[in-house]
Amino acid sequence: MAATKNPTACLLVIGNEVLSGRTQDLNIRYLAKGLGELGIPLREVRVIPDIEKTIVDTVNEVRRNFDYVFTTGGIGPTHDDITSECIAKAFGVPWEPHPVAWARMEKAYKPGEFNAARQRMGTMPRGAALIDNAMSVAPGFQMDNVYVMAGVPRVMQSMFEWLAPRLQGGQKVESRSVHVVGLPEGLLADPLSAIQQRYPNLDIGSYPFYRPTGNGVTLVAKGVSAAETAAAVGEITGMIIGFGKTPVSGEPED
């Protein structure tokens, strides 16, 4: 990857339970922030079901279009945990016992407890590199630019903590924000658009909030240039003052 260009990332959240609303995804925010710290902006997130063709087709599409692809979910011991098998199909390789993962898991269980269901977690695409974690003996794995991690937040976070120092990033993504109470978002649209045009390398957004203490809007500027980010927030602050309101640095309190 060229040092002058930040690599890009896509996250695939895999699981019927997320799409049905039964499970609330808690991994997107964590990964977006963690990757941003590494200078790997998360450019796309997709939530897809536990359907083989959907997983295979989506993985093959996004791994061609992004430098990094991360997946969460579907690597447990039950029948609907099919992510690992699908990654093998996407890469056109056998799905087979991983010698290191299999031996590690077999050793961790008492005799007779390393059953067929648990053996699934030690079965991976041929050539997979392991992603360790401190929470569980069952690892994630990497195939080329695809990183397959658990869906359980604490386990996923442990995997990412192990993985992060091994990723090649770029310039850290800087983020600065200000918020203001009592200023409708609609009044800010045109002047904020003008600021965005002056800073094409930044992502500038407005996010309304609703609080018992008053409604308002948070304005955020993000980019790899700390100087540009600070300058844009300076202009946003001036814009708010121009409307006769007082900007407050940072996010509003919950």
Secondary structure, DSSP 8 states (H G I E B T S, - for coil): --TTS---EEEEEE-HHHHTTSS---HHHHHHHHHHHTT--EEEEEEE-S-HHHHHHHHHHHHHH-SEEEEES--SSSTT--HHHHHHHHHT--EEE-HHHHHHHHHHS-TTTS-HHHHGGGEEETT-EEE--SS-SS-EEEETTEEEE-SSHHHHHHHHHHHGGGS---S--EEEEEEEES--HHHHHHHHHHHHHH-TTSEEEEEEE--TT--EEEEEEEES-HHHHHHHHHHHHHHHHHTT---EES----
